[in-house]
Amino acid sequence: MNERLRAVCDLMVPQAREMSGLHEYDGRVQDLSPDGVRAALAALERARGTGPLRDAHDEAHLAVFERALRVQYGDLELHRRSPYPHLSNLELATYDREYAPAKERERARRRHLARWPDAVDAALASLDLVPAPVAGALLGAVRGLTEGVDPESGAEAAAALRAHARLTTHLERTAAHGDPDPRLGGPALAALMGSQEGLEVDLARLASEAARERARLEEMLARACAELDARRSVASLIPELLADHPAADEVVPEAARLTEEVIAFTRDLGLAPHTDGECAVGPAPASRSWAMAMMTWAAPGERDAPSWYHVTPPDPSWPEEEQEEWLTVFSRTSLPAITVHEVAPGHFAHGRALRRAAGPVRRLLHGLSFTEGWAHYAEEVCLEEGFRADDPRFAVGVALEALVRVTRLSCAIGLHTGALTLDDATELFVRDAHLSPAAAASEARRGTFDAAYGRYTWGKLEILRLRERARAQWGSGFTLKRFHAALLELGSPPLGLLDAALAG
């Protein structure tokens, strides 16, 4: 890596290690203390003086990441108001991935664990602006960090757990007595979102787009439900559909069958340029047992290995009602759309393309709005192209997943501009996304610390707009195969650089 790319990765160590596969960062923590952040930003500025990259698109891609990090850590100082980056810094789950021999990964895990006291010291030095709702929303994730850490396994584990207890106590105190206002403010949210994508963001316009998209999705949902049973209301039909799910011990086998189906569909229609490699299916490791469904891909910077589509059944020790609510995620209405998103043409297929992207910038720096926007766009592409065309439940599942994502966009804007309270946001997830009150409250709380979690819908809408421009510009030469190949050739670009797919 050149000096500029190295300086960027040094400011996003957890992402570089896991999502990009840069295992030179194994066993290391990022210094997120005030002094550490200032030093890293200074190194970022010095590196910029080494000059531009030869490829103009890669230069623009790298420059967006540099700008985003300056806004995140310099202008907004999010390491002071959110525990989120600190939790990622402590996360050990990456060592459960099969990117290297088990003994090598265990040594790296122990080195990482030994650095927890330093990382917690840095976190406590920084986290002086955390709003109470943000601390409360992340307490469960903080406590879950110690999953699998045996206090009897050695001095480093015992010291790490003592450090973790100090961080937990600090956040518990903040949750009880901190500032009750979680707002970033409209200008700060626009700066955060825009800097990450190389775009100027008009929150009012984006909120209007979200409202129009919600109306379109509600019509899609109503049509699909009417195909199933025209005499029933949407509200009465959805709980029944979600209650139709495999038993806990059948969740993984059903997801495995769906994985084969969506990969074959994607390959047959040429919806993604690459569907090679192995996509294994199974429960998440204990360190990520909170993840109902997620893709852990073979990262582009590491040797090839199986990617994992993790689907995690409920813990059999839970109360029956909690197990049942968890299983609704794997309903025969929801799971096909989720599998398209996570596997193909979604994240798994995207990960295979990233391994072939030209140059380290495209392989290693992943724009989250494109990454999630692509996978979300893939759900509707499969609907358009006839996946399970004889079963309206697939369209219902696509619409329900999309309604959750578009409600995230609306709630992120509302929460951080002050237009919505947490209670308001929770009610929107219940009313507009058809979530249970508990799931709706969890989604609303996420918006306090993941302010840009509207990225799924935003990314999808930008890709759809680009597709219409490609149709107009390429005329009879337009095909989805050509469009998707040109798009994924860019890696996972900031949204402001998508037009390069048309020129390429």
C-alpha positions in Angstrom: 0.0 0.0 0.0 1.2 3.5 -0.6 1.4 6.0 2.2 -2.0 7.6 1.7 -3.8 4.2 1.7 -1.9 3.1 4.7 -2.9 6.3 6.6 -6.5 5.7 5.8 -6.4 2.0 6.9 -4.7 3.1 10.1 -7.8 5.1 10.9 -10.2 2.2 10.3 -8.3 -0.8 11.7 -11.3 -3.1 12.5 -12.7 -2.7 9.0 -9.3 -3.1 7.3 -8.7 -6.3 9.3 -12.0 -8.0 8.7 -13.8 -6.6 5.7 -10.7 -5.9 3.6 -8.6 -8.9 5.0 -5.5 -6.9 5.9 -4.2 -9.3 8.6 -1.1 -7.3 9.3 -3.6 -5.6 11.7 -4.3 -8.8 13.5 -3.7 -8.5 17.2 -3.6 -4.7 17.1 -6.0 -2.1 18.4 -6.5 1.4 17.0 -5.5 4.3 19.3 -8.8 6.1 19.8 -7.6 8.3 22.6 -7.7 12.0 21.9 -4.0 12.1 21.3 -4.1 9.0 19.2 -6.8 10.4 16.9 -5.0 13.7 16.5 -1.8 11.9 15.6 -3.5 9.6 13.1 -5.2 12.7 11.5 -1.9 14.4 11.3 -0.4 11.4 9.5 -3.4 11.4 7.1 -2.6 15.0 6.2 1.1 14.4 5.8 0.4 11.4 3.5 -1.8 13.6 1.3 1.4 15.5 0.4 2.8 12.5 -1.5 0.6 13.3 -4.5 -2.3 11.9 -6.4 -2.7 8.3 -7.7 -2.3 7.6 -11.4 -5.8 6.4 -11.9 -8.3 9.3 -11.6 -11.1 7.2 -10.4 -9.0 5.6 -7.7 -7.7 9.0 -6.7 -11.3 10.2 -6.3 -12.3 7.1 -4.3 -9.3 7.5 -1.9 -9.9 11.2 -1.5 -13.5 10.5 -0.4 -12.3 8.2 2.3 -9.7 10.7 3.5 -12.4 13.4 3.7 -14.8 11.1 5.5 -12.3 10.3 8.2 -11.5 14.0 8.7 -15.2 14.7 9.2 -15.8 11.7 11.4 -12.8 12.1 13.7 -11.8 15.7 13.2 -14.9 17.8 12.6 -17.6 15.7 14.4 -15.3 13.9 16.9 -17.5 10.9 16.9 -15.0 8.9 18.9 -16.0 11.2 21.8 -19.8 10.8 21.5 -20.2 7.2 20.4 -18.9 4.0 21.9 -19.5 2.3 18.5 -15.9 2.7 17.1 -14.4 1.6 20.4 -16.5 -1.6 20.5 -15.4 -2.4 17.0 -11.8 -1.9 18.2 -12.3 -4.5 20.9 -14.2 -7.0 18.8 -12.6 -10.5 18.7 -15.0 -12.3 16.4 -12.8 -11.8 13.3 -10.5 -14.5 14.6 -13.3 -17.0 14.4 -13.0 -16.7 10.6 -11.1 -19.4 8.7 -8.6 -17.1 6.9 -5.6 -18.7 8.5 -4.7 -21.8 10.5 -6.4 -22.0 13.9 -3.2 -21.7 15.9 -2.2 -18.6 14.1 -5.6 -17.0 14.6 -5.6 -17.9 18.3 -2.2 -16.3 18.8 -3.5 -13.1 17.2 -6.6 -13.2 19.3 -4.5 -13.5 22.5 -2.3 -10.5 21.4 -5.5 -8.5 20.7 -7.0 -9.4 24.1 -3.8 -8.4 25.8 -4.3 -4.9 24.3 -7.8 -4.5 25.7 -6.6 -2.5 28.8 -4.9 0.0 26.5 -7.9 0.3 24.3 -10.2 0.8 27.2 -8.0 3.4 28.7 -8.2 5.2 25.3 -11.9 4.8 25.2 -12.4 6.3 28.7 -10.2 9.2 27.8 -12.3 9.9 24.7 -15.9 9.1 25.7 -16.9 12.4 27.4 -19.8 13.4 25.1 -21.9 10.3 24.9 -25.6 10.9 25.1 -27.5 8.7 27.5 -29.7 7.0 24.8 -26.5 6.1 22.8 -24.9 4.5 25.8 -28.1 2.6 26.7 -28.5 1.4 23.1 -25.0 -0.1 23.0 -24.8 -1.6 26.5 -25.9 -5.0 25.3 -23.3 -5.0 22.6 -20.6 -3.9 25.2 -21.5 -6.8 27.5 -21.5 -9.3 24.6 -17.8 -8.5 23.8 -16.7 -10.9 26.5 -18.5 -13.9 25.0 -16.0 -16.7 24.9 -13.4 -14.9 27.0 -12.5 -17.4 29.8 -11.3 -15.6 32.9 -9.3 -18.7 33.9 -7.4 -18.9 30.6 -4.5 -16.6 31.7 -3.4 -13.3 33.1 -4.2 -11.5 29.8 -7.8 -12.6 29.9 -8.2 -11.6 33.5 -6.7 -8.1 32.8 -8.9 -7.7 29.7 -12.1 -8.6 31.7 -11.2 -6.1 34.4 -10.7 -3.4 31.7 -14.0 -4.4 30.1 -15.7 -4.0 33.4 -14.4 -0.4 33.7 -15.8 0.4 30.3 -19.1 -1.2 31.1 -19.4 0.8 34.4 -18.7 4.0 32.6 -21.4 3.4 30.0 -23.9 2.2 32.6 -23.3 5.5 34.5 -23.6 7.5 31.2 -26.9 5.7 30.3 -28.3 6.6 33.7 -27.1 10.2 34.0 -25.9 11.4 30.6 -27.3 14.0 28.2 -30.8 12.7 27.2 -30.5 14.3 23.7 -29.0 12.0 21.1 -29.2 14.4 18.2 -26.2 15.1 16.0 -28.1 17.9 14.4 -29.0 18.3 10.7 -25.8 19.9 9.5 -23.7 17.3 11.2 -25.7 14.4 9.8 -25.6 15.9 6.3 -21.8 16.4 6.6 -21.3 12.8 7.9 -23.4 11.2 5.1 -22.1 13.4 2.4 -18.5 13.1 3.3 -18.7 9.3 3.1 -20.2 9.3 -0.4 -18.5 12.3 -2.1 -21.9 14.1 -2.3 -23.7 17.1 -1.0 -26.6 15.9 1.0 -29.9 17.8 1.2 -31.7 16.1 4.1 -35.1 17.5 3.2 -34.9 16.2 -0.3 -33.7 12.8 0.9 -36.6 12.6 3.4 -39.0 13.3 0.5 -37.4 10.6 -1.5 -37.8 8.2 1.4 -41.5 9.1 1.7 -42.1 8.4 -2.0 -40.2 5.1 -1.8 -42.3 4.1 1.2 -45.5 4.8 -0.7 -44.2 2.7 -3.7 -43.3 -0.2 -1.4 -46.6 -0.1 0.4 -48.3 -0.5 -3.0 -46.0 -3.4 -3.8 -46.9 -5.1 -0.5 -50.6 -4.6 -0.9 -50.5 -6.1 -4.4 -48.6 -9.1 -3.3 -50.8 -9.7 -0.3 -53.9 -9.4 -2.5 -52.5 -12.2 -4.7 -52.3 -14.4 -1.6 -55.7 -13.5 -0.3 -57.7 -10.6 -1.6 -60.2 -10.8 1.3 -57.6 -10.2 4.0 -56.1 -6.9 5.1 -52.3 -6.6 4.9 -52.1 -6.1 8.7 -54.0 -9.3 9.4 -52.1 -11.4 6.8 -48.5 -10.5 7.7 -48.4 -12.0 11.2 -49.7 -15.3 9.8 -47.1 -15.3 7.0 -44.3 -14.6 9.5 -45.5 -17.4 11.8 -45.0 -19.9 8.9 -41.3 -20.7 9.5 -39.1 -23.8 9.8 -38.5 -25.3 13.3 -35.3 -24.2 15.0 -33.4 -27.3 13.9 -34.5 -26.7 10.2 -33.4 -23.1 9.9 -29.9 -23.9 8.7 -30.9 -26.7 6.2 -33.5 -24.4 4.7 -31.1 -21.5 4.4 -28.6 -23.9 2.7 -31.2 -25.0 0.2 -32.0 -21.3 -0.5 -28.3 -20.5 -0.9 -28.0 -23.1 -3.7 -31.2 -21.8 -5.3 -30.2 -18.1 -5.4 -26.7 -18.8 -6.6 -28.0 -20.9 -9.4 -30.6 -18.2 -10.3 -27.9 -15.5 -10.3 -25.5 -17.6 -12.4 -28.2 -18.6 -14.9 -29.3 -15.0 -15.5 -25.8 -13.4 -15.3 -26.9 -11.1 -12.5 -23.4 -10.9 -11.0 -20.1 -11.4 -12.8 -18.7 -13.9 -10.3 -20.5 -16.6 -8.2 -17.5 -18.9 -7.7 -16.0 -20.0 -4.4 -17.7 -21.7 -1.5 -20.6 -20.2 0.4 -20.9 -22.3 3.6 -24.1 -22.0 5.7 -24.3 -22.3 9.5 -24.8 -20.6 12.8 -22.7 -17.6 13.7 -19.8 -18.2 16.2 -20.6 -17.7 19.8 -19.0 -14.2 19.6 -21.7 -13.2 17.1 -24.7 -15.2 18.3 -26.7 -11.9 18.3 -26.5 -12.0 14.4 -29.7 -13.6 13.1 -28.4 -13.5 9.5 -25.2 -12.1 8.1 -22.5 -12.7 5.4 -18.9 -13.1 6.4 -17.1 -13.1 3.1 -13.6 -14.3 2.1 -12.1 -10.8 2.2 -10.2 -9.5 -0.9 -6.9 -9.0 0.9 -6.6 -12.6 2.2 -6.2 -16.0 0.7 -9.4 -17.6 -0.6 -11.4 -19.5 1.9 -15.1 -20.4 2.4 -17.4 -17.4 2.9 -20.1 -18.0 5.5 -23.7 -17.2 5.4 -24.5 -17.2 9.1 -28.0 -18.0 10.1 -28.5 -18.4 13.9 -31.5 -20.2 15.4 -32.7 -19.1 18.8 -31.1 -20.3 21.9 -33.2 -23.2 23.2 -32.8 -21.9 26.8 -34.8 -18.8 25.9 -38.5 -18.4 26.8 -40.8 -19.9 24.2 -42.2 -16.5 23.2 -38.7 -15.1 22.6 -37.7 -18.1 20.5 -40.9 -17.7 18.4 -40.2 -14.0 17.7 -36.7 -14.8 16.7 -37.9 -17.5 14.3 -40.2 -15.2 12.5 -37.1 -13.7 10.8 -36.6 -17.0 9.1 -40.2 -17.3 7.9 -40.8 -18.7 4.4 -41.8 -15.2 3.4 -38.7 -13.4 4.8 -35.8 -15.9 4.4 -35.7 -16.0 0.6 -35.3 -12.2 0.3 -32.7 -12.2 3.2 -30.8 -15.0 1.3 -30.8 -13.0 -1.9 -29.4 -10.0 0.1 -26.7 -11.9 1.9 -25.7 -14.4 -0.8 -26.5 -13.8 -4.5 -26.6 -11.5 -6.2 -26.0 -9.7 -2.9 -23.0 -9.8 -0.5 -21.4 -13.1 -1.4 -21.4 -12.4 -5.1 -20.2 -8.8 -4.4 -17.3 -10.2 -2.3 -16.3 -12.5 -5.2 -16.1 -9.4 -7.4 -14.1 -7.4 -4.9 -11.4 -10.1 -5.0 -10.9 -9.3 -8.7 -11.2 -5.5 -8.5 -8.3 -3.6 -10.1 -5.9 -2.2 -7.6 -5.8 -1.9 -3.8 -8.1 1.1 -3.5 -11.0 -0.7 -5.1 -10.3 -3.9 -3.3 -9.8 -2.5 0.2 -11.9 0.6 0.7 -15.6 -0.3 0.7 -18.3 2.3 0.6 -20.9 1.1 3.0 -23.8 2.7 1.2 -22.8 0.9 -2.0 -22.2 -2.4 -0.2 -25.6 -2.4 1.5 -27.3 -0.6 -1.3 -26.1 -3.2 -3.8 -27.4 -6.1 -1.7 -30.7 -4.3 -1.1 -31.0 -3.5 -4.8 -30.4 -7.2 -5.5 -33.6 -8.2 -3.7 -35.8 -6.2 -6.1 -33.7 -7.2 -9.2 -34.5 -10.9 -8.4 -38.2 -10.0 -8.0 -38.1 -8.2 -11.4 -36.3 -11.1 -13.1 -38.8 -13.7 -11.9 -37.3 -15.4 -8.9 -40.0 -17.5 -7.4 -42.5 -15.8 -9.7 -45.2 -18.3 -8.8 -45.1 -17.5 -5.1 -46.3 -14.0 -4.0 -44.6 -14.5 -0.7 -41.3 -13.6 -2.2 -42.7 -10.1 -3.2 -44.1 -9.7 0.3 -40.7 -10.5 1.8 -38.9 -8.1 -0.5 -41.4 -5.3 0.4 -41.2 -6.0 4.1 -37.4 -5.9 4.1 -37.4 -2.7 2.1 -40.0 -1.0 4.4 -37.7 -1.6 7.3 -34.7 -0.1 5.4 -36.7 3.0 4.2 -38.0 3.6 7.7 -34.4 3.6 8.9 -33.6 6.4 6.5 -36.7 8.4 7.6 -35.9 7.8 11.3 -32.2 8.7 11.0 -33.1 12.0 9.5 -35.9 12.6 12.0 -33.9 11.6 15.1 -30.9 13.7 14.3 -32.7 16.8 13.2 -35.1 16.7 16.2 -38.2 16.0 14.1 -38.7 12.6 15.8 -38.3 11.3 19.4 -37.2 7.8 20.1 -40.8 7.0 20.8 -41.9 8.5 17.5 -39.3 6.5 15.7 -40.4 3.3 17.4 -44.0 3.9 16.4 -42.9 4.5 12.8 -41.2 1.1 12.7 -44.4 -0.6 14.1 -46.7 1.3 11.8 -44.7 1.5 8.5 -42.4 -1.5 8.7 -44.8 -4.0 10.5 -42.3 -4.8 13.3 -43.2 -6.0 16.7 -42.8 -3.3 19.4 -39.6 -4.9 20.8 -38.0 -5.1 17.3 -39.2 -1.6 16.5 -37.7 -0.2 19.7 -34.4 -1.9 18.8 -34.4 -0.4 15.3 -35.1 3.1 16.7 -32.3 2.8 19.3 -29.9 1.8 16.5 -30.5 5.1 14.8 -29.0 7.0 17.8 -25.5 5.5 17.3 -25.6 4.5 13.6 -26.8 7.8 12.2 -26.1 6.8 8.6 -28.1 3.5 8.7 -30.4 4.8 6.0 -27.6 3.8 3.7 -29.4 0.7 2.5 -32.2 2.6 0.8 -30.0 5.5 -0.2 -27.6 3.2 -2.0 -30.4 1.3 -3.7 -32.0 4.4 -5.0 -28.7 5.8 -6.4 -28.1 2.4 -8.2 -31.6 2.5 -9.6 -31.1 6.0 -10.9 -27.8 5.0 -12.5 -29.5 2.1 -14.1 -32.0 4.3 -15.8 -29.2 6.5 -17.1 -27.4 3.4 -18.4 -30.6 2.4 -20.2 -30.8 5.8 -21.9 -27.1 6.1 -22.7 -26.5 2.5 -23.9 -29.8 2.0 -25.7 -30.0 -1.4 -27.3 -26.6 -2.3 -25.8 -28.0 -2.2 -22.3 -28.3 -5.5 -20.4 -28.4 -6.1 -16.7 -25.3 -8.4 -17.1 -23.4 -5.5 -18.6 -24.6 -2.9 -16.1 -23.8 -5.1 -13.1 -20.4 -6.0 -14.4 -19.5 -2.4 -15.0 -20.8 -1.4 -11.6 -19.0 -4.1 -9.6 -15.8 -3.4 -11.5 -15.6 -0.3 -9.4 -15.4 -2.4 -6.2 -17.6 -0.7 -3.6 -17.4 2.9 -4.6 -18.7 6.0 -2.8 -22.1 6.9 -4.3 -20.8 10.1 -5.8 -18.5 8.1 -8.1 -21.1 5.7 -9.6 -21.2 7.5 -12.9 -17.8 6.0 -13.7 -19.6 2.7 -14.5 -21.2 4.3 -17.5 -18.0 5.5 -18.9 -16.1 2.3 -18.3 
